[in-house]
C-alpha cells in the first residue's frame, strides 16, 4: 500500500523522504541533548547508555527483520523503507533516552 502511494506521485515520494529525514533529525537532536545532560564517567551513566543503545539495537534488528520479510524484493523504493526503519530506531533511542534520564533524576 505504501509502495503504491510512494510510486504514484513524485510529491508523495518527496513527502515520504522528507518526513523520515525530519523524523530522524529531530530524534538525533533529542538523543544527543539528553546524552549531553547525562554526560558522566560513573557507573550509573554507563548503565543508562547501555539501556539506550540496547533499545536502539533491538528496535533496529526488529525493523530490519520486518523489512526483510515484509517488503518484496522487487519494490521500487526499498532503500527508503530501510532509511525509515533506521530513523524509527533513532526515534526509539530518543524516547528511551528521555525515559531513562527522567527515571534516573
QUIJO-V419593 format. One record per helix or strand of 3 or more residues. SS is the DSSP state (H for helix, E for strand). FROM is the first residue (numbers start at 1). LEN is the number of residues. If there is no record, write none. Layout:
# QUIJO-V419593
{{SS FROM LEN} {SS FROM LEN}}
This chain:
# QUIJO-V419593
{{H 2 7} {H 10 29} {H 43 28} {H 78 27}}
